[in-house]
Amino acid sequence: MLRLFLASLALLLSCVTASAEEGAIQPLLQEHREVIAKSSRKTIGPAIDAIANSSLPQAQTMLETWAAKSMWMRKSDGRFFVGEKADSKNYRLIDFDTGEVVGTFPKKELKQLKPNSGVRALIGTALVQFQLLDEDRAKRQAALTSIQRDPEAALLTPLRASIEQEPDAGLKAQKQRLERLLTIGYDADPAARIAAIEEMSGDLGVDVRATLNPLVATTRDVTPGAVPEGVNVAANLTPGEEGFSEAEAYDLLVTKGFAPARVTPDEVRLALAENIEGGTVGGVPVAQLDKDDARVRAYAALAEAGTVSPLVNPADIQAALAAHAFFETYAEPIVEVTTAAQDALDNIALKVGVNQTLDLTLDALSLASIYFLAAIGLAITFGVMGVINMAHGEFIMMGAYTGYVVQQIIPDHTVSIIVAIPLAFAVTFAAGVAMERLVIRWLYARPLETLLATFGISIALQQLAKNIFGTQARPLTAPGWLDGAWVLNDVVSISYIRIAIFILALIFLGVFLFIMKRTRLGLETRAVTQNPAMAASMGINPGRVNMLTFGLGSGIAGIAGVAIGLFAKVTSELGSDYIVQSFMTVVVGGVGNIWGTLAGATMIGFLQKGIEWLNPSNTLAAQTYMIVFIIIFIQFRPRGIIALKGRAAGD
Amino acid sequence: MQRSFIAKNPSVLIFLACLALFTLIVTVLSEGLGLGMISTSFIKTLGKTLCLCLIAVAMDLIWGFTGILSLGHFAFFGLGGYMIGMWLMYERTRLIVVESLSQAEIPPTSSEVVDAIGNQIFGVVGASEFPLIWAFADSLFLQLLLVVLVPGLLALVFGWLAFRSRVTGVYLSILTQAMTLALALYLFQNDSGLRGNNGLSGLQNLPGVEASQDVVSLWFLWASALALGLGYLLAAWVVSGKFGSVIRGIRDNEARVRFLGYSVETYKLMIFTLTACIAAIAGALYYPQAGIINPAEIAPIASIYLAVWVAIGGRGRLYGAVIGAAFVSLLSTWFTGGQAPDIPLGFYTIKWVDWWLVLLGLSFVAVTLFAPKGMGGLVDLWTQARAPNRHGADLGPDDSALREQEASK
């Protein structure tokens, strides 16, 4: 009666003083005062709905205040306010509707509303519809992200409502996509869900698969007799078939309570140990219990006496399995939806497969270019000159450390890389020339000893690097514009550093070809390689040419070192990680031919990625199998993929 | 004409006498049975060094005499160690397991014992089942057989593939290095069945032996000395006969030996397999003294060090290899063990732990350049038995002049 009176009074008042009370949230709050004050997850629903659907502008602030635990109730009249701490005992109350300070009240006259986490989640859901329509783009984005992270049926309606008014085209597309996904998961109408599934079929997004997968998730179930009606059966299972062993089937029976649990050997042992009486168990002496059949006999005797539960023998298991029907069910009850979802997933799987192949190809290309970079210096020193340089890896390492040192002096990453590349070339060129003059020159006729001498240099250089730079890895940071990745879709992506290395490898290929085919040095190098005595009699100085060629090969290794250091940690072992693979690349490709090196690097790169794909968890195995493959490959093409013919082949 | 083997090779007798004397002196000075002037750990070091000398003899056979620079012999060495390590670890774990299970009220069945051993051994790699390769681990005899068979078979298959396709020179070196790398990478995996990078450990404890390590280390020293003596004898016998002449011919000019009608590939394969077996025996004696074996031991770098020892000692003479291996590995232990005194330069103090490898690398380069005969060359100087100097002009960069090439050999 009183309420009716109040309501009519309110109506009257609203007519009279429209400007003061129209659009006020306080009456609404008063209407739900009890449930709001109680703040129980079970009963709060209607109140939050009423507030959220009131289309009042203050509703959002009010809900946010509530969730933030800064809403206070005045005990004297039960009205709700925003509470701000004035001093230790007094709180300043602010009206929701007018935003004006009502006054400062002592804490004991007020009650703070502390919604628990369940209620706060409900408030959060209600708030999403406001945030979806917020003027701030960042808040709308945040709301979308929160829906993506935690989708719920209740969010579908507000999301749909917000799409129309979305001004930002990008966000609108995101909202539409999310709406489709939520429709698949939560729409009440199966037809709408199937339509949405068909629409999203073939989409590569991880979110689509994340939405569809729970729909087709199955659980194994078992029932005595036939499969009941009204269950969305995915498959009928026969115990003993692929992927569903009889043991698994029986375990399922046990967990469902349809059959007694098997007695495991451990349980047998424990039961026997518990029932030792005077040196025997069930009439069997303890000393004989180290055989399985004796244990079974003793246990059977115990079971007969009723002290333990009997063993489940194989015949019982077979009978139990035959008496029950095993099947897999979908969690989703509607058959049409699961069929559509399965079709869509198959469709997606096909597309993902195609794209994964593309991604794998990109990965393999990138690995091939890394190997090519590491090997191209060797293609000159080993391939053209025939000098085995085991210290080649250490030249790569020197290049990487040069890059690191330059970065310590020049903090700007872009400039430091631009400085580091020629500097690394200069450093390793000098080192290569020094090595050629001091050591290799004396050993041209003794290739095996070149191998050993350069190996001696290699361990000395490695230890020297350890002494100077320490054993911990040093960072060589790529410039900012090389960060990130080129993302084609959710499956295919490749980092910019790898693209840069690919381009660098192409540039090196071009430089190598230019030097070898178009310059005087290249001509002289080829002449000296083929026949030093003849070249010398033509006026070429073989010593000088060898020195320069070796320096060039070493210098290129230095530049490769800078590039490799950008994605791998710079340590003193950096070079030795690449040396065997580099030699493999040159040998497999065919000595003395840059195209062979390219083919070798491509083959090794693709091979390694291919094997990794077959056995993704194990990169060590991939490397092992690759090396084994190469050893076998060399059996069939001992001179590599592209073998030199005729006189150039030497021998 | 029919002189005895010893008369033809007086160095063999001298070497065996030296080895016997060395073993006797060490035994007399040992902690376990003698005066206690040499610590047990140093006896183990000496025993390990003898094993390294044995593999150096094998390396000298294949490199110094046949001219095949194999960078894979440490892989065979490691495999031999793994094979004996499997038995040692299985048997020792079995004793412990049986001991602990006998405390239980019910005696264990044999399958329970095996399961418990599997749990103990493979717990570190998250497995408990015995892989197939452990099938013979419970039998010492079979496992000892495998010490020779597994590396021998690997060498046979690899060598057959490599020699058949006429991979020679540096290519073969790189290929053997690749084989070693592949093996090491394979063993590094946890599911390889050999405990991944944990390797096999606790090998110094002989199962069922109550004697203290002081005595056991001496046993191993004697066994290693015996193996080295026999291995040296075998190697000397192999290189002294016709077989030795043929493999030296292969080293000096493979094509000519082939044109003379010898099956070069068979000879190479035989010597490759034989040396692999010797290396495996050396490994099987080495790792029980070291106590632990893991895949890092097999890494290609170890095989290259082996080449370094032989080169420093002197290729093409068996005692050179032994001297090189003993000298360099003991020196290495001395330097890296922190026993060598630091050299203060005022502005910088040379710590040998850090600089030893630099010194080794550079001295290796120096030996290669200036003393290709290695330390064994000193013996030549001493006996005044230098070969007549047949060198002609300096060797040019052109290696097509075969006479010059012969001169350098």
Interface residues (C-beta under 8 A of the other chain):
Chain A: P265 R269 L272 A273 I276 V286 A287 L289 D290 K291 D292 R295 I388 V439 W442 L443 Y444 A445 R446 P447 L448 E449 L451 L452 A453 F455 G456 I457 S458 I459 A460 L461 Q462 Q463 L464 K466 N467 V528 N531 P532 A533 P542 N546 S576 V580 F583 M584 V587 N618 L620 A621 Q623 T624 I627 V628 I630 I631 I632 I634 Q635 F636 P638
Chain B: G67 L69 A104 E105 I106 P107 P108 T109 S110 S111 E112 F158 L161 A162 R164 S165 R166 V167 G169 V170 Y171 S173 I174 L175 Q177 A178 M179 L181 A182 L183 L185 Y186 F188 Q189 D191 P300 I301 I304 A307 V308 A311 D354 W355 W356 L357 V358 L360 G361 L362 S363 F364 V365 T368 L369 P372 L395 G396 P397 D398 D399 S400 E404 Q405 S408
